[in-house]
Amino acid sequence: MVFLFFEVGGGEIMLIMFFVLVFFGSKKIPELARGLGKGMREFKDASAGIRREIQMEADKLKSDINVTDIQKEADKFRQGMSLDTERTVVPDPSRADTKSPDPGTASSEGDAPTPNPTPVPRTDA
């Protein structure tokens, strides 16, 4: 028989039990086992109590926060965002000019003419 956690076989367990018997004696072993059992039970009860408290707090938070209202608000926001992306600006062909403006000339609104960009020579040193 091999325990996977400690990789201790049957012979090693018998040797450990023999040393425990020699160290503590046959009268003290039941008391030690009882104390170990009580300690394990207290640990189990404490961990169950902590788990129960955490679950109660989580349930309280769920009841405090109305999740359905938040989901509705998020859905409205998502729907509004999808409507904004569907609204693309399409130029009206009946209002468009037949010729494209020359970048060096003034627009019809009386703006100053935009200068033609001049290429800048690259200097690789």
Sequence and secondary structure as in RCSB ss.txt:
>XXXX:A:sequence
MVFLFFEVGGGEIMLIMFFVLVFFGSKKIPELARGLGKGMREFKDASAGIRREIQMEADKLKSDINVTDIQKEAD
KFRQGMSLDTERTVVPDPSRADTKSPDPGTASSEGDAPTPNPTPVPRTDA
>XXXX:A:secstr
   TTT   HHHHHHHHHHHHHHHHHHHHHHHHHHHHHHHHHHHHHHHHHHHHHHHHHHHHHHHS HHHHHHHHH
HHHHHHHHHHH      TTTS SS   TTS  TT                
